[in-house]
Amino acid sequence: MSEEDFVTLENVAVTYGRKAETSVTALDETNLRIGRGDFIALVGPSGCGKSTILKLVGGLIPASRGYVYVAGRELGAEPVRIGIAFQNPTMLPWLKIRDNVMLPLKIVPPFRAEYRAKKDSEFKDRADALLAQVGLRGFGDKYPWQLSGGMLQRASLCRALVHDPQLLLLDEPFGALDQFTREELWAIMQELWIARKPTVILVTHDLREAGYLANRIAVMRARPGRIIDDSVVPFPRPRSMDMIYDPSFVTLTQRLRELIVEVRGDNVPQTRATVEAAA
Amino acid sequence: MMNSEFGRKLASAAFIIGLFVVWEALCLLFHVSDVILPRPSQIFVTLWDKFPALWPHTLQTLYTTMVGFVGGVVIGIMIGIIIGWSKLAYDVAYPLLVGFSSIPKVAVVPIFVLYFGSGTVPAVLTALIMSIFPVVVNVATGLATTEPELEDVMKALKATKFDILWNVGLPRAMPYFFASLKVAITLAFVGSVISETVASNRGIGNMMMIASASFDVPLVYAGLFILAVLGVALYAIFSLVEGRVTGWAHRKTEFAMGA
């Protein structure tokens, strides 16, 4: 789907546990290609290996079998700038929000070498500009506990983006937020992506979120974790919240929902009405 | 706000003074001999009268305690970081450390005396080994309780193990560390006094031994009183430092305003 693959998973499997009888296959023989600057969402029931793919690509866990390539090279060979955000904002409580946001600049080359010299000038402005973009203007000097959950999640997004990552990994970053904050952050996320075009992998439970944000949605099943469907979201950008109520969008999410309900496999009774209501 | 805090302090002070008054009254009422339990007034008179003789002992105990405490804290931080840093070191050293800490420290004093003679050195060393353990445990705990997600954030940034330790592990361990200092300083006192009672010719512990041998019970209590005051004072100092340095962990409003 893209002229240049940025992330490639080749026959990748991940097994947790050493003993054969107790080991769990989190991810089974998976192939996935993600183009440079693409936005892909991974959806599926719990335990389907969505987060495992994210961690593989982020270099946080090794593959038991197969190869993971990022930017055309095997993972670890080439330093790729990666930004990551989780459901839990994980701010460092002893640092002001601005310093939390600047944390990657302190760690990641080439910024690392200049951190001392620029942390009160260029880098500070950079963090403040990003905070302003997500609606946190003037909150740089606050401490994390002075902010609400939604505000912390915004700051967490800033931290994931401040070092201009080529690859952005999002593990349910909006999962713990209320509906309105979530929708607002979707719009902000879309703006940031359009402006910077990093390659994004978004793990989510929310099909509307996946449909609104992503170019591609991969549906996964559990035990063993596997990609069973990979569809393109054909809606033009920038997308608006109204799009969510567009009949073709509803058809898309409904189809994905049925796929997931089908593979959940634990026989939860699903009436036609609840499927429609949720879609 | 200010009023209620002042009120609490007043109540606390009144309670302590009240305790001494009741003690005094009961001793007078039941004609308790000062060989069994001296009255507070007798203890204070003794403190006042014998102050010139008590002062060098006090300094000696304070000196051995502080040297031992500082040494113990430095060694404790190092061991704590190693244990918190490396899984292998944790597996190897932790059982050893627990075993070591469960030895009654008074039992090692004769060994120190054997090696270093009596006096200052065994007192310092006993204070030192007493104060190591709480520091080690707390520093290691602080390092080990880093949220896995935060570690993932750091790893995704290709942070080195040292980066994680320096930027996340150590700051996060600070509240634990300062909490351990309060415990360690009181234990250091226990250590040096134990050593002084067994093998020294100076220090509060030694003075109390001599006083009790000559049935000068008010002087024994005077020694206890000095130890209590020193202990409280150092505890208070470290509490203050703790509040200053790790205010973020206690979410104080003053800290938030940039104090």
Boltz contact constraints between the chains, C-beta under 6 A:
constraints:
  - contact:
      token1: [A, 58]
      token2: [B, 156]
      max_distance: 6.0
  - contact:
      token1: [A, 60]
      token2: [B, 152]
      max_distance: 6.0
  - contact:
      token1: [A, 60]
      token2: [B, 155]
      max_distance: 6.0
  - contact:
      token1: [A, 79]
      token2: [B, 158]
      max_distance: 6.0
  - contact:
      token1: [A, 82]
      token2: [B, 156]
      max_distance: 6.0
  - contact:
      token1: [A, 84]
      token2: [B, 153]
      max_distance: 6.0
  - contact:
      token1: [A, 84]
      token2: [B, 156]
      max_distance: 6.0
  - contact:
      token1: [A, 86]
      token2: [B, 149]
      max_distance: 6.0
  - contact:
      token1: [A, 88]
      token2: [B, 149]
      max_distance: 6.0
  - contact:
      token1: [A, 90]
      token2: [B, 147]
      max_distance: 6.0
  - contact:
      token1: [A, 90]
      token2: [B, 149]
      max_distance: 6.0
  - contact:
      token1: [A, 90]
      token2: [B, 150]
      max_distance: 6.0
  - contact:
      token1: [A, 93]
      token2: [B, 248]
      max_distance: 6.0
  - contact:
      token1: [A, 94]
      token2: [B, 171]
      max_distance: 6.0
  - contact:
      token1: [A, 94]
      token2: [B, 248]
      max_distance: 6.0
  - contact:
      token1: [A, 104]
      token2: [B, 157]
      max_distance: 6.0
  - contact:
      token1: [A, 107]
      token2: [B, 157]
      max_distance: 6.0
  - contact:
      token1: [A, 107]
      token2: [B, 159]
      max_distance: 6.0
  - contact:
      token1: [A, 107]
      token2: [B, 163]
      max_distance: 6.0
  - contact:
      token1: [A, 108]
      token2: [B, 157]
      max_distance: 6.0
  - contact:
      token1: [A, 143]
      token2: [B, 256]
      max_distance: 6.0
  - contact:
      token1: [A, 145]
      token2: [B, 251]
      max_distance: 6.0
